[in-house]
Amino acid sequence: MMINRDYVYGIYSRNQGQLIYASSSQYHKELVNSPLFISLTCVYKQKSYVLGMYIIDKQSLIIRSMGLSLIFSVYFC
């Protein structure tokens, strides 16, 4: 499965409570609240930074990735 333009990402500082960098400023709130994140503390230990990702149209992405399987399932039933 390949995700092209269906996501945004950013670096968030938990200590400062602010978004340091975002690939798109349009999804600021979604990035900060996203459950898809990884800690960057092992890279930079002085402050607590996380790299977050937000998938813009998650349902559409799931349906597209399952499309071929769904077609074969219906065909063979």
ABEGO torsion letter per residue (X at the ends): XBBBAABBBBBBBAAAGBBABBABAAAAAAAAABABBBBAAAABAABBBBBBBBBABAAAAAAAAAAAAAAAAAAAX
